[in-house]
Amino acid sequence: MKRELCLVAYSSSEESEPEEADVTLAFYVYVYAAQPSSRKLPTLSASLTGPQHVDNPSLHEGRTRSKPHVDGQYAAHIYASVPLSRSSGLFKLLCKIIESGQTMVPSLHDFWSNDSKPELHISLSRPIYLRAHQREEIKRAVKNVADKSPPFTASFAHVSELINDERTRIFLALEVGAGHHEFATLTSSLTPTLRAIRQQEFYSSPRFHASIGWALLGGKDSVEPPNSSDSTNFTTNMDQPSLSSIRADSSNLSTPTENEYFKVTEFPPTLVSSLNEQYGAALVGSVAKSFDVTELCIKIGKDITRWRLNGA
């Protein structure tokens, strides 16, 4: 686009400088204005930008984020809730399973010690990451699925061990037996919405489960990922470890330095079989019984929203 040379309008009165001076002055004004400024813009005040986010694993028993924090992005998770009464047979059974597991893996943590109202979560989505404008959209989708889906009864079948996709934690879990088909129907109903907001859908061959215990996974002898092109869950089956078993003494743990936490290289091969032998009958029998699935939940950041299953 053609630029106008004259940047200032000059008077034509007789008291003005000669015409040649006007042209020369206008030229220098133009050249000076066209030069790029060498001055740097001032740094924004912290009151405008906000504090820089810093992850602190010490606040989360050594756990770290699977994905770095991004301003304006919210981690989310869709799941079915299984409330636990502390006086129920199921809750007491889970405490016994964890206590037995800790004799072999001392760094095993449970999920309910700090919760006044403990509950188990059966995942219906992978961890997903939302922008601010997507939060209400996915809430509406989960509500619509809940409105169209009837409540159902489910039960747990056995204890298993699993690890997360990032291979930072290893879990002790209860796998779902009865109710698997109904959970699969729920995840299928959520798939169109997840695709629409460019999030990964649930796994093609899911293993629905509730995690009851976890330990940090790592150390120089950490197990290698299985040779598989298709993960069957957000966690991976570890029933046949490739390395030597972890023992109950210090050799099963990495030695922590300051600001670090004990990490296991794997669970002992006998851990799951031993727990199933001790508690399997109670888990599928009259002690644990079946449980009712009556609501869907979504956690976005720290906010949890719940909807009742209302389908006929």
Secondary structure as GFF3:
##gff-version 3
##sequence-region A 1 312
A	DSSP	alpha_helix	19	34	.	.	.	ID=ss1
A	DSSP	alpha_helix	46	49	.	.	.	ID=ss2
A	DSSP	three_ten_helix	57	60	.	.	.	ID=ss3
A	DSSP	beta_strand	73	83	.	.	.	ID=ss4
A	DSSP	alpha_helix	89	104	.	.	.	ID=ss5
A	DSSP	beta_strand	109	110	.	.	.	ID=ss6
A	DSSP	beta_strand	119	123	.	.	.	ID=ss7
A	DSSP	beta_strand	128	131	.	.	.	ID=ss8
A	DSSP	three_ten_helix	132	134	.	.	.	ID=ss9
A	DSSP	alpha_helix	135	148	.	.	.	ID=ss10
A	DSSP	beta_strand	152	154	.	.	.	ID=ss11
A	DSSP	beta_strand	156	164	.	.	.	ID=ss12
A	DSSP	beta_strand	169	176	.	.	.	ID=ss13
A	DSSP	alpha_helix	180	196	.	.	.	ID=ss14
A	DSSP	beta_strand	209	216	.	.	.	ID=ss15
A	DSSP	beta_strand	235	237	.	.	.	ID=ss16
A	DSSP	three_ten_helix	250	252	.	.	.	ID=ss17
A	DSSP	alpha_helix	269	284	.	.	.	ID=ss18
A	DSSP	beta_strand	291	293	.	.	.	ID=ss19
A	DSSP	beta_strand	295	300	.	.	.	ID=ss20
A	DSSP	beta_strand	303	308	.	.	.	ID=ss21
###
